[in-house]
Amino acid sequence: MDPKPATIDAYLETINPEFRPELERIRAIVARLVPEAEETISYWMPTFKYRGRALVYFTASKKHMSFYPSSIAIEELGDRLNGYKKTAHAVHFTLGNRRPDELIEEMVRVHLRHLESSAR
């Protein structure tokens, strides 16, 4: 097994170069929306943490990419996620079936709102 990358940049160096711009786009959207979020690696995936809790994860597999905004965001926005393969925790997509910026933003906002309300 390869050693775990220590940073998101190191992780992005290990993936299919065709996927890198898409994951960089997601990274930029999350960083813009939640500038105080910390970039880290968790469960071998690029992760943004907010106040010590995972906000989102994203990753690349052999044939697709995945975005993990939380089961809460997937459930709340389920109707807007039609056309994407999803699990309870992740939305899978390919370069030919990317998610628009607005949808990524909304998934991040839903989970951010949940994290803020549960911290009170």
N, C-alpha and C positions, 0 to 999 in steps of 0.2 A: 504494500500500500504506500502511495506517495505521502510524504509529510504534509501535514495540514498547513495551508497557506496562512500566514500571520496577518495579512491585510487584504482588503478588497482588491487593491491593485495587483497583489501577488496572485490572488485567485483568478482575476481576469486574464493574467498571462497564461494560465493553464487551460483555458477553454478554447473551443473552436473559434478561430478568429472571425468567422462570419457572424457569430452571436455577440461578439464584444460590443459593437456599437449599440445594439438594442439594450443590453444590460447597462451600458454607460448612460443611455437615455433615461432608463428607469432610475438609476442612481442619482442623476441630476435632478429629476423631478422631485424625488423624496428629499434631497438635500435642500432644494429651494423651498419646499413646503414646510419643512421642519428643520431649520438650520441648526437648532440646538441638539438635534439627534446625533448620536455617536455612531460612527462607522466601526464595525467589528466583524469578526468571523464567529459564527456560532453553528454548531452541527455541520461544520465544513461548508457553510454557505455564507455569502455576503449578507450582512444583517445591519439594520439600523435599529439602535436602541434609543428609547425615549424614557428618561428618568429611570434608567436601569432595567427597563422591561423591553422585550422585543416588540418593535413596531412593525417591521416587515422584513422578510427574507426574499432573496431572489437567487436563481441558480440556472445553470445550463446543463442539460443532459446530452446524450448523443444526438437525438433527433428533435428535441424541443427545449424550450425554456420554461421556467416556472416562477410564479410570483406568489408569495405567501403573505397576504394582507391580514389574515385571521379568519377564523370560521365565522365570526360575527359579521365582518364586512362581506364575505361571500354570501351569507344568508340574506343580509339586508339588501344587497344589490343583485340578488340572483337573477331577476328578470333582465337586467342590463348585461348579464354575462352569458346570455344565450349565444351559441355559436362558438363558445370556447369550452374545451374539455376542462372539467374542474373536479376537484375532490372536496372533502369537507374543509380542507385547509389551504388549498392551492388552486391557482388558475394556470393551466398549461397553454402554451401558444407556440407558434412557429414564426419564422420570418414572413411567411405568406399570410399570417393571420395575427398580426400585431394588435395590441390594445391601444386605443387612442389615449393621448395624454390626459384628457379629461376623465376618462374612466380610471386610470391609474391614480390620479389625484383624488377622485372620490373614494376609492378604496382606502387610500392612506388616511383621508379625513375621517372616514367612519371609524377606523380602528383608533386613531388619535383621540377622537371624541370619547370612545369607550375607555381608553387608558386614563384620560383625564378625569372622567366621571368616577371611575373605580378607585382613584387615588384619594378621593375626598372622604 
